[in-house]
Amino acid sequence: MQLWYPKGYFVQDISFDFFNYAGLHRSVVLYTTPTTYIDDITVTTDVDRDVGLVNYWISVQGSDHFQLEVRLLDEDGKIVARGTGNEGQLKVPRAHLWWPYLMHEHPAYLYSLEVTMTTPESVSDFYTLPVGIRTVAVTKSKFLINGKPFYFQGVNKHEDSDIRGRGFDWPLLIKDFNLLRWLGANSFRTSHYPYSEEVLQLCDRYGIVVIDECPGVGIVLPQSFGNVSLRHHLEVMDELVRRDKNHPAVVMWSVANEPVSSLKPAGYYFKTLIAHTKALDPTRPVTFVSNTRYDADLGAPYVDVICVNSYLSWYHDYGHLEVIQLQLTSQFENWYKMYQKPIIQSEYGADAVSGLHEDPPRMFSEEYQTALLENYHLILDEKRKEYVIGELIWNFADFMTNQSPLRVTGNKKGIFTRQRNPKMAAFILRERYWRIANETRGYGSVPRTQCMGSRPFTF
Ligand code: GCB
């Protein structure tokens, strides 16, 4: 059919599934510095038996004549280590480690690194950085935090809500963190772009583990893998690592979401991009999120953890929940056989219009969404005994998208509505996450609140 448009007519073509809000999404902060000032601090941590090791590098701008003093304070304000100069290592005997939510009685322990700079003119600068002492490591089948296996029982999110769109909103943020705790979720991925710094600061304080994703979404054309794009992507990773390197909550970088990684140049592209990210930050594993076939993915050989998205019985085999278990089993077995790396189910889910009920379950009903999830969970339960190290539901909440016949006023795969009310799926996931937390905990059983209105969970 021939379609006619006014002269000069065009619409912005975006290849991602979230609304492209314009305007300023975040606070703009203006600040002044002394002429000689602390420009950057990098901290990495390690643990040697019960001694916490805090390595620091401080960069100063404006003059070569200054002195730096460094103090590390515990949560009671007691000084536990001191240092001087631009770089050094602080040793903390009997260190309190930074643990994720539900993994320890006192999760998210933060020290404060105080840096004081003085110059001969006595103009000084002062900066306090929260520091979590923790280690991250990946084996063939496990993700280790402080040497203990960590299971990502979490969500994918968007910066999105009614009225505000993508705009930063403190009350929304606090609501979301309370819902994460209610759910028993210990992690999320910043799909599909870096979130505001306030979000990461709260993750450090709540013990919510983060897979930090850069805005590498919609890499679907052959020219997306060209040199211009790669150069830009390397710069984007420079910026992301520079901004987020000191957050203990960030445990892995994701360099892209669903690139067409079967295209020939993808091998070189991801080899270069991942090597670059590891050079910037040798302390964290690197991944990208794939929806390519396991045997056609040219980027997968370079990641530390395989992240796979699949929408079984949603984008194909519509209505046929009975195929999920077989298809998901083969998905995991094929990826593991080929790469021998731990696997995260980085997206799965189904749209459900809140309040739409159907028996037998039909697509878009709350019953279909929960039944689909439950089929996934049966296989996840088998495979998490082996090499599956996490599951991140798509999505935490409904969110706005472009208009399309595939979307019912936005993407409805949330387990919460866009207004943050629970669908049936939220209760299914909540039962599951608390059960897993209680199975894998290293200390006494974890109490949880009984209904949404009750006090948020505390230790
Ligand atoms: C995906 C994408 C995500 C979409 C989701 C969906 O694979 O990564 O951005 O929103 O599927 O609901 O189709």
Residues whose N, C-alpha, C, O or C-beta is under 5 A from the ligand:
A	BS01	GCB	D17 N309 K413
